Amino acid sequence: MPHTFLAGDKNVGQRLDLYLLDQLPQYSRSRLQSWIKDGLVLVNGAAAKASMQLRGGESIEVSPGELPPLNAEPEDLPLDILYEDESVLAINKPADMVVHAGAGNHSGTLVNRLVHHFASLSKVGGELRPGIVHRLDKGTSGVLLVARTDAAHQDLAAQFSGRTVEKTYLALVQGNVAADTGRIFTPIERDPTRRLRMTTRTGTGRSALTEYRVRQRFEKFTFLEVRIHTGRTHQIRVHLSSVGHPVAGDRMYGGQAAERVFLHAWRIVFTSPATGERVTVEAPLPQYLNDWLASL
C-alpha cells in the first residue's frame, strides 16, 4: 500500500531520502534510496533523486517495493532465561548482543538463539523478529520480554502501549546529580544532522518521560535508578545527557570512553497473559558493572 506525505516548512532544505527515513523508520536508508532510484518514490507526481532538497509543500508518494523474504536462522548458543510461563519468556540479555538481525548483524543475535531453543514463538513481529515485543540497544544489558504466542504478543503490546509495564534501569552517570529525585519531560526526535543520534535540542518530537532516583553518590559519578514511562529510542541516554549527566561510557552522548555503556535494564513488571497476575522480573547487575562500581 502506498504511503503519502506532505512536506512541511520545517523540512525545507532537507534531503528527500533523510525526510523519508524520518517518516518510515521501519525501512533502512539504503532501501529507501533504492526505491527512489527505481522510481517508486514520486514528488509532486514525478520521479526524483535521493539528494533532492525539499522546499516545503511537496506531495510525496512512496510505493514500497517487494521486500526479500527473511528468516531467523537457529543457532545453538547460550540463552539466560530469568522467567517463563506458557505465554512469555523473560531473557537476561548481555550488553554485546543484538536483539534481531539487521544491517551488519545476521548471526549471534537473541532471535537466532530463541528460535533454536523454542519451537514456537509469536509470529506477529514477522519471520525476522519472532517473539520480539520490545528491544534493548546492543550496548544495554538486562531483562527483555519475549512472546511465545500471537495472543500473548498482542496482550503485551497493549500493555506497553497503555504504559502499564514498569521498566526500571540502573545507570551510572557522570557528575553530581543535584536532586535526589527528578523527572525529565523533554520531547525526543532524531538528530537532523547526525542521523544515528536522537536529540532534545529542537524542542519538538515525541513526548517522553523519564524519572530518576539517586542510589549512591561518588566523587565524579552518580548511581541512579531510572524509570521510563515511554519507550523512545535512546530515551535514558539522551535525556540524562540533556541535563548534563551523560551515562558513563556512552560516547555517543558525551560520556567518557569505557568498555561498555553503564546502562542496565534491571527490573520489569508486567501482567502475564497466561495467568493474569502481575509478574516482577529482575536481572542482576553484570559483574563488569559491579566491578566498575567497586572501583569508585
VOBA-1610 file (N, C-alpha, C; in pm, whole numbers, padded with zeros to 5 digits, always signed):
BEGIN
Met+00085-00119+00000Met+00000+00000+00000Met+00088+00125+00000Pro+00063+00220-00092Pro+00146+00341-00099Pro+00132+00427+00028His+00240+00497+00060His+00239+00594+00170His+00244+00734+00109Thr+00163+00826+00159Thr+00161+00962+00107Thr+00193+01060+00219Phe+00282+01156+00190Phe+00323+01254+00289Phe+00320+01394+00227Leu+00310+01494+00314Leu+00316+01633+00270Leu+00429+01701+00347Ala+00533+01744+00274Ala+00648+01809+00338Ala+00605+01943+00396Gly+00653+01973+00517Gly+00617+02098+00583Gly+00729+02200+00578Asp+00704+02315+00639Asp+00804+02422+00639Asp+00932+02379+00710Lys+00918+02295+00814Lys+01038+02255+00890Lys+01126+02161+00809Asn+01075+02111+00694Asn+01153+02019+00612Asn+01228+02090+00499Val+01215+02222+00490Val+01283+02298+00385Val+01434+02275+00393Gly+01494+02236+00281Gly+01638+02211+00274Gly+01678+02070+00310Gln+01583+01988+00356Gln+01614+01850+00394Gln+01619+01760+00271Arg+01716+01670+00268Arg+01725+01573+00158Arg+01601+01483+00158Leu+01562+01443+00038Leu+01445+01357+00024Leu+01463+01225+00099Asp+01580+01160+00085Asp+01598+01029+00150Asp+01597+01041+00302Leu+01652+01151+00356Leu+01652+01169+00501Leu+01512+01201+00553Tyr+01436+01275+00473Tyr+01297+01302+00510Tyr+01218+01172+00520Leu+01237+01085+00421Leu+01164+00957+00421Leu+01210+00867+00535Leu+01336+00877+00573Leu+01386+00797+00685Leu+01315+00836+00814Asp+01283+00966+00828Asp+01206+01010+00945Asp+01063+00959+00940Gln+01004+00958+00821Gln+00864+00918+00807Gln+00845+00767+00810Leu+00944+00694+00763Leu+00934+00548+00751Leu+01054+00482+00820Pro+01066+00496+00952Pro+01185+00446+01023Pro+01198+00294+01022Gln+01090+00225+00980Gln+01098+00078+00974Gln+01182+00029+00857Tyr+01217+00120+00764Tyr+01300+00084+00649Tyr+01437+00150+00661Ser+01540+00084+00610Ser+01675+00140+00614Ser+01689+00251+00509Arg+01789+00336+00528Arg+01813+00444+00432Arg+01850+00387+00295Ser+01929+00279+00293Ser+01970+00221+00164Ser+01850+00165+00089Arg+01753+00108+00164Arg+01634+00054+00097Arg+01551+00169+00039Leu+01536+00277+00115Leu+01461+00393+00065Leu+01529+00452-00058Gln+01661+00459-00054Gln+01734+00513-00169Gln+01715+00426-00293Ser+01709+00293-00274Ser+01688+00204-00388Ser+01549+00223-00446Trp+01450+00247-00361Trp+01314+00272-00410Trp+01308+00404-00488Ile+01381+00505-00437Ile+01386+00633-00509Ile+01449+00612-00647Lys+01559+00538-00650Lys+01629+00511-00776Lys+01542+00434-00874Asp+01456+00344-00821Asp+01370+00262-00906Asp+01241+00332-00945Gly+01227+00459-00907Gly+01108+00535-00945Gly+00985+00503-00862Leu+01006+00444-00744Leu+00893+00409-00659Leu+00856+00521-00562Val+00931+00631-00570Val+00901+00749-00490Val+00875+00866-00585Leu+00756+00925-00573Leu+00718+01037-00660Leu+00702+01163-00577Val+00761+01272-00625Val+00748+01403-00561Val+00666+01491-00653Asn+00550+01531-00608Asn+00455+01604-00694Asn+00430+01530-00824Gly+00422+01398-00813Gly+00388+01315-00928Gly+00503+01277-01018Ala+00624+01321-00986Ala+00739+01293-01074Ala+00850+01225-00995Ala+00931+01143-01064Ala+01045+01079-01001Ala+01147+01184-00957Ala+01225+01153-00856Ala+01322+01249-00803Ala+01448+01175-00761Lys+01549+01251-00723Lys+01673+01193-00674Lys+01674+01192-00521Ala+01752+01102-00465Ala+01761+01092-00320Ala+01817+01221-00259Ser+01901+01290-00333Ser+01966+01411-00282Ser+01881+01536-00300Met+01764+01522-00360Met+01677+01638-00382Met+01648+01709-00250Gln+01661+01841-00249Gln+01632+01919-00129Gln+01489+01969-00134Leu+01416+01944-00028Leu+01274+01982-00023Leu+01259+02132-00004Arg+01152+02185-00061Arg+01123+02328-00047Arg+01003+02354+00043Gly+00937+02245+00083Gly+00817+02257+00165Gly+00692+02256+00079Gly+00594+02180+00120Gly+00468+02175+00046Gly+00460+02066-00058Glu+00569+01988-00078Glu+00567+01882-00178Glu+00477+01766-00132Ser+00408+01707-00228Ser+00334+01584-00204Ser+00424+01468-00243Ile+00448+01377-00150Ile+00543+01268-00172Ile+00470+01135-00157Glu+00480+01051-00259Glu+00415+00921-00256Glu+00519+00811-00266Val+00514+00716-00174Val+00608+00605-00171Val+00532+00475-00193Ser+00571+00401-00295Ser+00513+00269-00323Ser+00619+00165-00289Pro+00615+00109-00166Pro+00721+00016-00124Pro+00741-00099-00221Gly+00867-00128-00251Gly+00898-00241-00337Gly+00890-00371-00259Glu+00903-00481-00329Glu+00899-00611-00265Glu+01019-00627-00170Leu+00991-00673-00050Leu+01099-00699+00045Leu+01143-00844+00033Pro+01272-00869+00029Pro+01318-01007+00018Pro+01278-01087+00141Pro+01238-01212+00125Pro+01200-01292+00241Pro+01319-01315+00333Leu+01294-01298+00461Leu+01400-01315+00559Leu+01352-01411+00669Asn+01438-01496+00713Asn+01406-01588+00820Asn+01520-01588+00921Ala+01484-01600+01047Ala+01585-01607+01152Ala+01636-01750+01159Glu+01766-01767+01140Glu+01826-01900+01144Glu+01858-01941+01288Pro+01820-02062+01327Pro+01850-02109+01464Pro+01999-02131+01485Glu+02049-02091+01601Glu+02189-02111+01637Glu+02196-02162+01781Asp+02273-02266+01799Asp+02284-02329+01931Asp+02382-02250+02016Leu+02331-02141+02075Leu+02412-02053+02158Leu+02342-02033+02292Pro+02415-01996+02397Pro+02356-01985+02531Pro+02244-01881+02538Leu+02150-01906+02627Leu+02037-01817+02650Leu+02009-01816+02800Asp+02009-01698+02861Asp+01987-01686+03006Asp+01841-01651+03031Ile+01762-01750+03074Ile+01618-01732+03095Ile+01592-01701+03242Leu+01531-01584+03268Leu+01502-01541+03404Leu+01364-01586+03451Tyr+01271-01598+03356Tyr+01133-01634+03390Tyr+01067-01689+03265Glu+00976-01785+03284Glu+00896-01831+03172Glu+00764-01890+03220Asp+00660-01870+03141Asp+00534-01941+03157Asp+00487-01974+03016Glu+00366-02020+03001Glu+00322-02065+02869Glu+00302-01952+02769Ser+00304-01826+02817Ser+00280-01713+02728Ser+00401-01626+02703Val+00496-01622+02796Val+00603-01522+02787Val+00733-01577+02844Leu+00844-01526+02791Leu+00978-01551+02842Leu+01038-01418+02884Ala+01119-01420+02988Ala+01199-01303+03025Ala+01345-01344+03014Ile+01418-01278+02926Ile+01556-01313+02894Ile+01651-01209+02954Asn+01764-01255+03005Asn+01870-01165+03052Asn+01968-01146+02935Lys+01957-01031+02869Lys+02039-01003+02751Lys+02173-00940+02791Pro+02284-00999+02749Pro+02414-00935+02776Pro+02434-00811+02688Ala+02529-00729+02727Ala+02547-00599+02662Ala+02594-00608+02518Asp+02659-00716+02480Asp+02715-00722+02345Asp+02623-00793+02246Met+02500-00822+02286Met+02412-00900+02200Met+02307-00812+02131Val+02296-00826+01997Val+02192-00758+01920Val+02064-00839+01934Val+01949-00771+01941Val+01822-00841+01963Val+01781-00921+01840His+01785-00858+01722His+01748-00930+01599His+01836-00886+01484Ala+01834-00960+01377Ala+01920-00932+01262Ala+01889-00795+01202Gly+01992-00731+01152Gly+01980-00603+01085Gly+02106-00579+01006Ala+02128-00455+00967Ala+02246-00422+00888Ala+02373-00463+00962Gly+02448-00555+00904Gly+02576-00597+00962Gly+02565-00699+01073Asn+02442-00736+01111Asn+02424-00834+01219Asn+02326-00941+01174His+02378-01056+01135His+02291-01162+01084His+02303-01292+01162Ser+02394-01297+01259Ser+02407-01417+01341Ser+02445-01377+01482Gly+02426-01470+01575Gly+02460-01444+01714Gly+02360-01356+01786Thr+02248-01323+01722Thr+02150-01236+01784Thr+02066-01312+01885Leu+01989-01238+01964Leu+01898-01302+02058Leu+01798-01389+01984Val+01746-01341+01872Val+01647-01417+01796Val+01706-01549+01744Asn+01830-01546+01695Asn+01895-01671+01650Asn+01895-01775+01762Arg+01919-01732+01882Arg+01921-01821+01998Arg+01780-01869+02033Leu+01686-01776+02029Leu+01548-01811+02066Leu+01490-01918+01975Val+01508-01903+01844Val+01446-01999+01752Val+01512-02137+01760His+01633-02142+01815His+01694-02274+01839His+01633-02341+01962His+01614-02263+02068His+01569-02319+02195His+01417-02340+02203Phe+01340-02266+02121Phe+01194-02274+02131Phe+01133-02298+01993Ala+01054-02405+01984Ala+00997-02443+01855Ala+00889-02346+01810Ser+00823-02281+01903Ser+00712-02193+01867Ser+00724-02061+01940Leu+00719-01950+01864Leu+00720-01815+01919Leu+00617-01732+01843Ser+00580-01618+01899Ser+00485-01530+01830Ser+00535-01493+01691Lys+00444-01488+01595Lys+00479-01450+01458Lys+00433-01308+01424Val+00379-01236+01523Val+00327-01102+01498Val+00435-01009+01444Gly+00558-01023+01494Gly+00667-00935+01451Gly+00730-00973+01319Gly+00683-01082+01256Gly+00739-01125+01129Gly+00842-01235+01147Glu+00885-01292+01034Glu+00978-01405+01037Glu+01116-01369+01090Leu+01151-01241+01079Leu+01283-01198+01124Leu+01287-01165+01273Arg+01169-01141+01332Arg+01164-01098+01473Arg+01063-01179+01552Pro+01065-01311+01545Pro+00968-01391+01618Pro+00975-01367+01769Gly+00860-01338+01827Gly+00852-01320+01971Gly+00891-01184+02024Ile+00954-01099+01941Ile+01009-00973+01991Ile+00899-00868+02007Val+00876-00826+02131Val+00773-00728+02164Val+00836-00589+02184His+00956-00587+02242His+01029-00461+02261His+01178-00493+02250Arg+01261-00390+02250Arg+01404-00412+02228Arg+01489-00339+02331Leu+01614-00381+02339Leu+01716-00308+02413Leu+01831-00279+02316Asp+01896-00165+02332Asp+02014-00135+02249Asp+02118-00244+02266Lys+02201-00260+02165Lys+02308-00360+02172Lys+02393-00340+02297Gly+02424-00216+02331Gly+02512-00189+02444Gly+02446-00194+02580Thr+02314-00216+02584Thr+02240-00221+02710Thr+02213-00365+02748Ser+02243-00400+02872Ser+02215-00535+02921Ser+02083-00536+02996Gly+02035-00658+03029Gly+01921-00667+03118Gly+01802-00743+03067Val+01691-00730+03138Val+01573-00812+03116Val+01491-00764+02996Leu+01449-00861+02914Leu+01372-00832+02793Leu+01266-00940+02778Leu+01142-00899+02746Leu+01031-00992+02734Leu+01017-01045+02591Val+00979-01172+02579Val+00958-01239+02451Val+00823-01309+02456Ala+00739-01288+02354Ala+00607-01351+02350Ala+00614-01488+02285Arg+00550-01585+02347Arg+00553-01721+02295Arg+00437-01748+02198Thr+00330-01670+02206Thr+00215-01688+02117Thr+00172-01554+02061Asp+00096-01557+01952Asp+00044-01433+01893Asp-00046-01359+01992Ala-00131-01434+02063Ala-00222-01372+02160Ala-00143-01303+02272Ala-00036-01367+02318Ala+00047-01308+02422Ala+00117-01182+02370His+00163-01187+02246His+00229-01071+02184His+00134-00951+02182Gln+00011-00974+02137Gln-00086-00866+02130Gln-00120-00811+02268Asp-00129-00901+02367Asp-00157-00860+02505Asp-00043-00775+02560Leu+00082-00822+02542Leu+00197-00747+02591Leu+00213-00613+02519Ala+00188-00613+02387Ala+00197-00488+02311Ala+00097-00386+02364Ala-00022-00433+02400Ala-00123-00343+02456Ala-00079-00289+02592Gln-00011-00373+02670Gln+00040-00327+02799Gln+00148-00221+02782Phe+00238-00241+02685Phe+00341-00140+02659Phe+00276-00011+02610Ser+00180-00024+02518Ser+00112+00093+02464Ser+00034+00167+02572Gly-00028+00092+02662Gly-00104+00153+02770Gly-00019+00196+02888Arg+00112+00174+02878Arg+00209+00215+02978Arg+00184+00153+03116Thr+00139+00025+03114Thr+00120-00047+03240Thr+00239-00138+03270Val+00333-00149+03175Val+00457-00222+03200Val+00553-00126+03270Glu+00607-00167+03384Glu+00701-00084+03458Glu+00844-00126+03423Lys+00922-00031+03370Lys+01059-00061+03328Lys+01156+00025+03410Thr+01243-00041+03485Thr+01338+00030+03571Thr+01480-00011+03534Tyr+01566+00088+03516Tyr+01705+00067+03476Tyr+01799+00115+03587Leu+01921+00068+03581Leu+02029+00119+03665Leu+02130+00187+03574Ala+02171+00308+03611Ala+02264+00383+03527Ala+02364+00458+03613Leu+02488+00454+03572Leu+02592+00537+03633Leu+02613+00657+03542Val+02597+00777+03596Val+02611+00897+03513Val+02727+00981+03564Gln+02778+01063+03473Gln+02890+01149+03508Gln+02843+01271+03586Gly+02923+01312+03682Gly+02893+01433+03758Gly+02805+01406+03879Asn+02781+01513+03955Asn+02699+01505+04076Asn+02558+01553+04045Val+02463+01459+04043Val+02323+01495+04019Val+02272+01565+04145Ala+02227+01688+04132Ala+02197+01771+04249Ala+02081+01718+04333Ala+01969+01689+04268Ala+01850+01647+04341Ala+01848+01495+04360Asp+01791+01451+04471Asp+01783+01307+04497Asp+01684+01237+04404Thr+01585+01310+04357Thr+01488+01258+04260Thr+01463+01363+04154Gly+01416+01320+04038Gly+01387+01416+03933Gly+01307+01355+03819Arg+01252+01443+03734Arg+01174+01399+03618Arg+01221+01481+03498Ile+01232+01417+03383Ile+01271+01484+03259Ile+01158+01462+03159Phe+01103+01572+03105Phe+00987+01565+03016Phe+01018+01598+02871Thr+01141+01636+02840Thr+01173+01693+02709Thr+01140+01599+02593Pro+01071+01649+02488Pro+01043+01565+02371Pro+01171+01520+02302Ile+01164+01405+02236Ile+01282+01346+02170Ile+01252+01324+02023Glu+01348+01356+01937Glu+01337+01324+01794Glu+01476+01293+01739Arg+01479+01242+01616Arg+01607+01209+01555Arg+01685+01337+01526Asp+01814+01333+01553Asp+01901+01448+01529Asp+01906+01475+01379Pro+01870+01596+01335Pro+01866+01625+01191Pro+02002+01624+01123Thr+02110+01637+01200Thr+02243+01641+01138Thr+02323+01513+01161Arg+02295+01441+01269Arg+02365+01314+01298Arg+02259+01206+01313Arg+02234+01133+01205Arg+02116+01050+01194Arg+02113+00930+01288Leu+02227+00890+01342Leu+02227+00777+01434Leu+02191+00818+01576Arg+02188+00948+01600Arg+02160+01000+01734Arg+02016+01049+01745Met+01969+01058+01869Met+01845+01127+01899Met+01881+01257+01969Thr+01783+01350+01978Thr+01814+01479+02039Thr+01692+01538+02108Thr+01718+01626+02205Thr+01612+01704+02270Thr+01627+01852+02235Arg+01729+01885+02157Arg+01765+02026+02135Arg+01660+02105+02058Thr+01584+02038+01972Thr+01488+02110+01887Thr+01363+02152+01962Gly+01334+02087+02074Gly+01213+02118+02148Gly+01088+02057+02086Thr+01107+01980+01978Thr+00994+01914+01913Thr+01020+01763+01917Gly+00930+01686+01860Gly+00947+01542+01859Gly+00838+01474+01939Arg+00864+01350+01979Arg+00766+01270+02051Arg+00782+01290+02202Ser+00670+01297+02272Ser+00674+01318+02417Ser+00749+01203+02484Ala+00818+01233+02593Ala+00895+01133+02665Ala+00903+01172+02811Leu+00895+01072+02899Leu+00904+01097+03043Leu+01000+00998+03107Thr+01100+01053+03173Thr+01200+00973+03246Thr+01205+01022+03390Glu+01198+00929+03485Glu+01212+00961+03627Glu+01339+00896+03680Tyr+01405+00961+03775Tyr+01525+00901+03833Tyr+01529+00923+03984Arg+01603+00836+04049Arg+01627+00843+04194Arg+01772+00809+04220Val+01839+00888+04300Val+01980+00864+04331Val+01991+00744+04425Arg+02075+00649+04387Arg+02104+00533+04473Arg+02232+00552+04554Gln+02332+00609+04487Gln+02462+00625+04554Gln+02539+00736+04486Arg+02615+00809+04565Arg+02694+00919+04511Arg+02843+00887+04523Phe+02919+00926+04421Phe+03064+00910+04420Phe+03126+01047+04391Glu+03256+01054+04394Glu+03321+01183+04375Glu+03290+01245+04239Lys+03294+01163+04133Lys+03274+01218+03999Lys+03155+01154+03926Phe+03082+01067+03993Phe+02971+00996+03930Phe+02852+00987+04026Thr+02735+00959+03969Thr+02615+00934+04049Thr+02548+00808+03997Phe+02513+00718+04088Phe+02448+00592+04051Phe+02297+00610+04066Leu+02224+00591+03955Leu+02081+00619+03952Leu+01996+00495+03927Glu+01875+00500+03981Glu+01768+00409+03944Glu+01675+00491+03854Val+01651+00443+03733Val+01579+00522+03634Val+01456+00446+03586Arg+01342+00511+03587Arg+01219+00450+03536Arg+01170+00531+03416Ile+01141+00461+03307Ile+01089+00530+03188Ile+00941+00497+03170His+00864+00601+03139His+00720+00585+03118His+00685+00582+02970Thr+00784+00607+02885Thr+00768+00598+02740Thr+00887+00519+02688Gly+00880+00472+02564Gly+00986+00388+02511Gly+01052+00445+02388Arg+01099+00569+02398Arg+01163+00633+02283Arg+01305+00579+02263Thr+01352+00582+02139Thr+01487+00537+02107Thr+01590+00616+02188His+01680+00545+02256His+01789+00605+02334His+01736+00698+02445Gln+01613+00677+02491Gln+01548+00773+02581Gln+01632+00808+02704Ile+01675+00708+02779Ile+01751+00737+02901Ile+01881+00807+02868Arg+01949+00760+02766Arg+02080+00816+02731Arg+02069+00962+02689Val+01971+00993+02604Val+01959+01131+02555Val+01901+01222+02662His+01808+01173+02743His+01751+01257+02848His+01854+01293+02953Leu+01931+01195+03001Leu+02030+01225+03104Leu+02141+01314+03050Ser+02179+01292+02925Ser+02279+01379+02863Ser+02227+01522+02851Ser+02096+01537+02824Ser+02038+01670+02805Ser+02040+01754+02933Val+02050+01690+03050Val+02056+01765+03176Val+02199+01769+03230Gly+02295+01735+03144Gly+02436+01749+03181Gly+02498+01631+03251His+02429+01515+03245His+02482+01397+03312His+02477+01275+03219Pro+02565+01272+03117Pro+02564+01157+03026Pro+02595+01026+03099Val+02540+00917+03048Val+02567+00786+03106Val+02715+00753+03086Ala+02778+00703+03189Ala+02919+00669+03181Ala+02943+00566+03070Gly+03045+00593+02990Gly+03079+00504+02879Gly+03004+00531+02751Asp+02908+00623+02754Asp+02824+00649+02635Asp+02884+00763+02553Arg+02980+00728+02468Arg+03050+00829+02389Arg+02959+00902+02292Met+02852+00835+02245Met+02762+00899+02150Met+02695+01023+02209Tyr+02670+01021+02340Tyr+02601+01133+02405Tyr+02687+01205+02507Gly+02819+01200+02487Gly+02908+01282+02568Gly+02972+01214+02687Gly+02953+01084+02701Gly+03014+01012+02813Gly+03159+00977+02786Gln+03231+00946+02892Gln+03371+00908+02879Gln+03383+00771+02811Ala+03496+00746+02751Ala+03520+00616+02686Ala+03530+00507+02791Ala+03470+00393+02763Ala+03476+00277+02853Ala+03447+00152+02771Glu+03464+00037+02835Glu+03441-00089+02766Glu+03296-00104+02722Arg+03203-00046+02799Arg+03062-00051+02763Arg+02989+00065+02831Val+02867+00087+02787Val+02781+00189+02848Val+02726+00133+02980Phe+02729+00214+03086Phe+02677+00168+03215Phe+02526+00193+03220Leu+02453+00107+03151Leu+02307+00113+03149Leu+02255-00029+03148His+02170-00062+03246His+02125-00199+03265His+01974-00201+03292Ala+01900-00279+03213Ala+01756-00295+03234Ala+01737-00391+03351Trp+01719-00335+03470Trp+01725-00412+03594Trp+01594-00485+03626Arg+01482-00415+03612Arg+01355-00474+03656Arg+01243-00443+03556Ile+01156-00542+03536Ile+01036-00519+03456Ile+00918-00582+03528Val+00807-00511+03530Val+00684-00558+03595Val+00574-00556+03490Phe+00507-00668+03471Phe+00403-00679+03369Phe+00297-00777+03416Thr+00188-00785+03342Thr+00082-00881+03371Thr+00097-01000+03277Ser+00109-01120+03332Ser+00125-01238+03248Ser-00003-01263+03168Pro+00008-01272+03035Pro-00110-01303+02954Pro-00168-01441+02987Ala-00085-01529+03043Ala-00131-01665+03073Ala-00209-01672+03203Thr-00163-01600+03307Thr-00223-01614+03440Thr-00303-01492+03484Gly-00278-01375+03419Gly-00345-01252+03462Gly-00284-01191+03586Glu-00177-01249+03637Glu-00112-01200+03758Glu+00005-01106+03723Arg+00031-01011+03812Arg+00146-00923+03794Arg+00274-01001+03824Val+00371-00984+03736Val+00498-01055+03747Val+00612-00953+03753Thr+00703-00971+03847Thr+00822-00887+03857Thr+00944-00971+03827Val+01024-00927+03732Val+01146-00998+03695Val+01264-00902+03708Glu+01370-00947+03773Glu+01490-00865+03787Glu+01610-00937+03728Ala+01695-00861+03660Ala+01820-00914+03605Ala+01935-00860+03689Pro+02018-00946+03748Pro+02128-00898+03832Pro+02226-00812+03752Leu+02285-00716+03820Leu+02383-00630+03755Leu+02502-00714+03710Pro+02545-00703+03585Pro+02659-00784+03536Pro+02785-00758+03618Gln+02873-00856+03622Gln+02993-00848+03704Gln+03080-00728+03667Tyr+03090-00700+03536Tyr+03173-00588+03493Tyr+03124-00456+03553Leu+02991-00439+03558Leu+02935-00316+03614Leu+02950-00313+03765Asn+02934-00428+03831Asn+02960-00436+03974Asn+03104-00398+04007Asp+03197-00448+03925Asp+03339-00418+03947Asp+03365-00269+03924Trp+03296-00210+03827Trp+03311-00068+03798Trp+03269+00013+03920Leu+03154-00021+03979Leu+03107+00049+04098Leu+03206+00035+04213Ala+03256-00088+04230Ala+03351-00113+04339Ala+03478-00031+04323Ser+03516-00007+04198Ser+03639+00069+04173Ser+03625+00217+04209Leu+03502+00264+04224Leu+03478+00404+04257Leu+03487+00431+04406
//
